[in-house]
Amino acid sequence: MSPRRLHLAVCAAAAANYPPIPADLTTPVHQRLAISGPNSVTVGWNTYQQLSQPCVQYGTSPDDLSSQACSTSSVTYPSSRTWSNAVTITGLKPATTYYYKIVSTNSTVDHFMSSRVAGDKTPFTISVVIDMGVYGADGYTIENNPAKRDTIPSIDPSLNHTTIGRLAQTVDDYEFVVHPGDLAYADDWIEKAHNWLDGRNAYQAILETFYNQLAPISARKPYMASPGNHEADCEEVAFAATLCPDGQKNFTDFINRFGRTMPTAFTSTSASDAARANANRARQLANPPFWYSFEYGMVHFVMIDTETDFADAPDAPGGSAGLGSGPFGTYANQQLDFLAADLASVDRTVTPWLVVGGHRPWYTTGGSGCAPCQAAFEPLLYKYGVDLAIFGHVHNSQRFTPVVNNTADPAGMTNPKAPMYIVAGGAGNIEGLSSVGTNVSYNRFAYADDFSYATVSFLDTQRLRVDFIRSDDGALLDSSILFKEHDEQFVVQ
């Protein structure tokens, strides 16, 4: 082969699979919504140029977007081709459909439903996806049925049989999505040989492609995210952070993408002075997008960071994962102090259900639980009577009977003191599924045959239902109901 042809072959092999840049550089991409307050929603999106004043027009009719909210928040980082923009819309009526248009010469009208106020006892459902990566040339692939097409919202037909496709087909059945960690899997760029000569651009290309794929969902429904290990560095290889280019280490993209859209902690609506004081302390200690909380109807939801900022955290400097990230708090115990204050603030007469979401589980089949996570978080979850704990990291679906200190609660699913734990890590990514492996006595469901995700339905103040769904065809794999009396205003066990 001639030197010129060899050079061209090497360049072709090194070409990252970037999506095309739109002709209009103000065109919004990677659109995402977040619940940011009791009466507010934050709209986030990226553009291929910096905006001096990102703006969103909105209203309760698609033909009358007479209100407008703007900001000066348009940021980027080294190695990124895009700028991340965020605008918060305030003063919204609760549980109301709003139409919105990101201001650009090339954008369309979409819509969302504003948050339910704390204390609203209307039943609703959320979707839970974790460990979901890019689909296609740089990610995972599965067989598709080309005869099927999704129209609400419109997505690439190749995504029909992915978890994203299922979320699209059921978009009217849930009110928001929680995703506690591992989005895109950009740090697995090395898994594809065509990326080997240009990891810097391959990493960014995977991020851009994934958030384009996710946008039909995240532009319609609030998408509440927290960190996982695959957000930490440019490579999922221990001690490789020193080799990462600027902008591709220490959760940089995750911070830029979600740091200005996730909430802190809501002001308490409890009549209790102590609850209001604890909620205020939690708001001061919150550090979105790593740890934060929000309230929605009859649920108080807390997102935690299982990667950094507690003793022996796996992704922290010196941690077992060798990723050397963080800390992100201003002092060593900020996250745990936040969690204690936040959980103590929960008034069950207002929000009877208390749910915690994080990435690494400590209860899981296969013997791969996070012992430092359990030591740090489990005592607080039990003390304050958390009802449901949602995790991922292990790439399959699992459900456990309520358990504490590796012992099943004798009450089972009827008014237990211990939390019910689930793992919803089977949404689909380049690394594939994890086998169920060695089971444990308190496991009640484990599935690793196909991609899947979970939904959580808050049926009333005393009944919560968890369903596991097969992504390919929507089949119900497992269903369970947790009953809690919720007869104490403040739980301290």
N, C-alpha and C positions, 0 to 999 in steps of 0.2 A: 504494500500500500504506500502511495506517495505521501510525503510529509504533509502536503496540503489536505489530502483526503483523511489522513489520520487526525489532523487537527479538527477537521469538520466533524468527524465521527465522535471525537472526545467532547466537542462542544454540544453535539446533539444529545449525547448520553447524559450530559450534565444539565440539560435544560429542565428547569422546574416547571411543573404543570400549573402555572398561574392561570387564573381566570382572566379573560380580556378586560382591559381598562375601558370603561365607557368613554365615548367621545366628550360628553359633558362631565367634567370632573366633579361637579357638585351633585351628581346622581347618588342618592342614598343606597348603600348596600349594608348588609349585616344588621338589619333593623332588629331591635330588641326592646321589649317593654319590661318594666319592673314596678312592683308595688313600692312606693317610696314614702307613703304616709297614709293616714286615715282617709284623706280626701285628695290624694295626689298620686299621679303616675309619672314615672320618668321614661321618656323616649330616648333611646340610644341608637346611634347608627354611625357608620363609617363613610368617609368620602375620600377620593383620590387627590384632594387638595384641602388645605386648611381653610376653614370658614371663619370669617371675622365675627359673624353673628349667626350661629345656628338658630333656626326658628321652626316652630311647628304651629300650623293653623288647625283649629279644631272647633267642633260644635256638635250638637245633638242631631243634626241632619246632614247627610252627605252633600246637600245642595246649599248649605249655609255654614261655612267654616269661618264664622265672623270673629272668633276669638283667636288670639295669637300669644304664644309664649316663646321667649328667646333666652339665650345665654351667651356667654363668651367662652364656653368650654369646648375647645377643639384641640386635641393633643395627639402627639405621636411619640415614637421612640426609635432609636437607631435600629435599622434593618426592616422597619415596617414601611410599606408603600402607602398606607392609608392613615387618615386622622380619625380619631374617635371623638364623636360629638354627643352631647347629652343636654336635654332640655326637660325640666320638670314642669308639669301642668298641675296647678293647684286649684282649690276651690271646686272640686268636682262633686256632683251629687252622687250619693252612694248607689251601687248596683244599677248603673245607668249606661246604656250604650252610647259611646262617643265616637264620632268619626274624626279622623285626623289626616293631615297631609304634611309631610316634611317639606319645608320650603326649598324648592329647586325647580329648575326649568324642565326637569325630567323625573317626576315622581308622581305617585298615584295616591288615591284616597283609600285608607284602610280603616279598621275600627277595632275598638276594644270595649270591654265592660269594666267600669270603675269598681273599686273595691267595695265589699260589704263592710259595713261598720262593725266594730267590735260589739258583740252582744246580739247581732242579727242571728236568729235561730233557724234561718232558712237552710234546708239541706243542700249540699253541693259536693262536687267531686273534684279532686286534683289528680294530675298525672305525675308519676315519678319515674324519671329516667336517669341513669347513672352509667358512667363508663361508655359513653356513646361517641364514636369516632367518625371520621370522614368516610364517605362511601365512594368507591371508584378506584381509579388508577393508583392512588397513593393510600388507599385504605382497604376496607373489606368489600367483598362482592358476594352476592347471593343470586340465585336464579330468580328471574322476574317473569311476570305474565304480561307481555306487551299489549294484551287486549284490554287491560285495565288502565284507566286514567283517573287521576284525582283532579277535581275541579275546585274544591273548597278546602283549603286554599289551593291555588295552582302551584304544583311542584313539578320538578323534572320527573318525567315518567319512569326513569330508572330507579327512582326512590320509592316506587309504589309498595314494595314488599319489605321495606325497612321499617324500623320503629318510627322514623320521621313520617313515612307514608301512613302508618296507622294513626299517628297523632293528627295528621291532616284529615283523614277520613272521619275521625271522631271529634273534630275540633269544637263541635257544639255540645259535647258531653262533659267537658271539664272546664274549670274556671281559671286555673293557672298551672304551671309546671314547676316542679322543684328538681334541680339537677346538682346534687352535692358532689361535684368533682369529676375530673377526667372528661374533658371536652376536646374533640378534634383528634387528639393523639399526634400532634405535630412533631413531638419528640421521637416518634417512631419512623421518621423519614428514612432512616438508615435501613429499614426493612425492605426497601425497594432499590434494586441495583441502579436504576436510572438516576437516583438521587445522590449517589455516593460522591460525585465530584463537586457537588454544590449544595451542601447541607443547609447553608444560610438561607438560600432562596427556597429550597424545598420546604423548610420549616414554615416560612411565611406563606408559601403557596397552599399548604395544607390548611392553615388557619383561615385564609381567605375563602377557600373552597367550602370548608365545613360551615362557616357562618353564613355563606350564601345558601347552602342547603337547608340550614336551620331557620332562615329568615321567614319563610311562610308561616311557621309556627310562632316564633318569638316576636314577630311583628303583630300578631293577633292576640296572643295570650301572654300575660306577665310570665317571665322566665327567670326564676329565682335560683341563682347559682352560688356555689361555694367551692373552695379549692380542693383539688386532688393532686396526687403525685405527678401526673402527666402535665400539669401546668407549671412545674418548677423550673425545668431546664430545657435546653435545646436537644439533649439526648437523655433517654431513660437509662443511663449507664452511671453507676456509682463513680463519684469523684471526677466526672467529666465536665463539671461546671466551668472549670478554668479554661476549657477549650471552646466554650460557647462565645459567640460574638456579643458585643454589647446589645442589649435589648432582648436577648434570648435566654436570660437566666433570672432567677429569683422572682418568678411569677409575673414578669413584666407585662406580657400581653394580657394576662388575666386582670391585673390591676388596672391597666389602661382601658380595657373593654368594659369591666363591670364595677370599677371602684367608685364611679360617680353616678351609678344607677341604683345600686342596692341601698336599702335603708339603714338606719342605725338601730334605734329601738323606739317604739311608739310611746307617747305620753299615756300614762295609765288613766283609764276612765273609772277606776274603782273609787268607791266612797272611802276607802281606807287610806289614812295618811301614810302608813308604813308602805303600802303597795305603791303609792305615788312616789314616795322617796326612793324606793328600790328601782322603780322604772326610770327615774331621773338619773340614778347612779349608773344603771345599765346603759342608758343613752350616752353618757359621758365616756364609758369604757368600751363601747362598741367600736369595731374597726372594720367596716365593710370594705371589700367584699369577703373578708376572712371570717369574721364573726359578727352577727347581727340578729335582730328579731323583727317580727312584724305580726300584726293581728288582722284576722280576716274572718268576719262572722263569728262563729262559735269556737274559733281556733286561735291559739297563741303558738306561733311557729318560730323556732330558734335554729339558726344555722351555725355550725361550729367548724373549726379548722383542726382537722386531725393530723395535719402535716407539720406544723410548727407551733411554737409558743406554749409548750408545757414540758415537763420533765421527760427527757429521753424521746422527744418527738422525732419521728423517723426521718423527716426531711430537713430537720434543723442542722446547724453545724455540729458535727460529731454524731449525727443520728445514723441509724442502721441503714437507711437508704443511700447514704453518701451523697446527697444532693445539696447539702450546704446552704439551705435557704433560710431567710428570715434572720432574726425574729422581727415581727411586725408590730408588736406592742411596745410601749414606752418603758415597760418594766416586766419582769419575768412572769408574773402571775396575772397579767391584765386580762387575758382571755378567761381564765377560771374565775376571776373576780367578777367579770362581766356575767358569766353564766350563772353564778350563784345569785347575783343581784337580780338578774332577769327572771330566773325561775321563781325566786321568792316573791316577785311582783305579781304573779299570775293569780287573778281573782277568778275562781271557778264559777262564780255567779254571773260573770260577764263572759269569759271564754272558758267553758268547761273542759275543752280538749287542749292538751299540751303535747306538742310534737317537736322532736328534735331531729335534725338532719345533719349528717356528716359523711365523710368519705370512707375511712377505714373502719371496718367492723371489728368487734372483739368476740362476737358470737357468729360463728360460721362453720359450715362443714369443711372438711379437708384439713383442719388444723392450722389455718393460716391467719388466725385472729391477731389483732394488734394489742399486745399486753400493755404497753405504755399508755395507749388510749383508754383501755379499761381502767387502769389505775387512776388516771387523771379525771375521767368523766363519769364513770359509772356511779360512784358514790353520790354525786350531785343529782344525776338523773333519778336515782332511787329516792333520795331524801325528799325531793320536791314532787314526787309522784308523776313523773313523765308517763304519758299513756302509750305513746308509740315512738320508736326510734328507728330512723331510716338510714341505711348505709349501702355502700356499693363495694368497689375495689375488687371483689371476687366476681368473676365474670359469669354469673349465673343468677338464678332467682331462688330465694330461700325465705322461709317463714319459721319463726320460733314461738313456742308458747312463752308467756311472760316468764322472765328469768332474772335472777340476781345472784351474783357471786357464783356463777356456774351451776346454780340450783334452780330447778323449775319452781315457780310459785304454785303452792298447792291449790290455790283458787282457780288456776287455769285461766280461761278466757272470761270468767264471770267475776268481775270486781276484784282483780288482783291488785296487789300493792306494787309489784314489779312491772317495769315496762315490757311491752310487746316489741320484739325486734324483727326487722325484715332486712334482707339484702336484695337490692334491685339492680344488680350489675350486669345484666344480660342483654342490654340494649343493642349491642353490636359494635365491634371495633376491629382493627387490623390484627389484634392479638388473638382473636377468636374467643371461644367459650372455655370456661374452666370446668373440669369434671367435678362432680359432687364430692368424690373422695370419701374419706372416713366420716361417717355420720355421728351425731351426738344424740343423746336420749331426749333432749328437749327440742329437737328439730321436728317440725310437723309437715314441711313441704320443701322439696329441693328439685330444681329442674335445670338441666343443662343440655337439652336436646336441640334447642333452637333459640333464636333471639326472642327476648321477652322483656316486659316492663310491668310496672304496677300502677294501679289506681287506688286511691283512698277516698272513700265516700263517707262524709259526716252525715249520718242519717238523722240524728237528733242529738240531744244533749247527753244521751247515755249509750248510744250504739254507733259504732264505727265499723265500716266494712273495708277489708283489704282484698283486692282482686289482683291476680297475676294474669296477664294477657300475652298470648303468643303474637308476636309482631306480624308474622307473615299473613295470617288469616283472621286474626281477632278472636281466636278460640279462648274460652275461659279455662285456664289451667288449674286454678285454685281459688277458693273464696272462703273467707272467715269473718266472723263478727266478734268484735271485742265489746263487752258490756262493762260499763263503769257507772256506779251510782252517782259519783260527783256530788256527794252530800256534804263535803267540807268546803268552806270558802277558800281557805289557804291550806295546802297540804304540806306538812313537815313530818317526815317519818324518821 
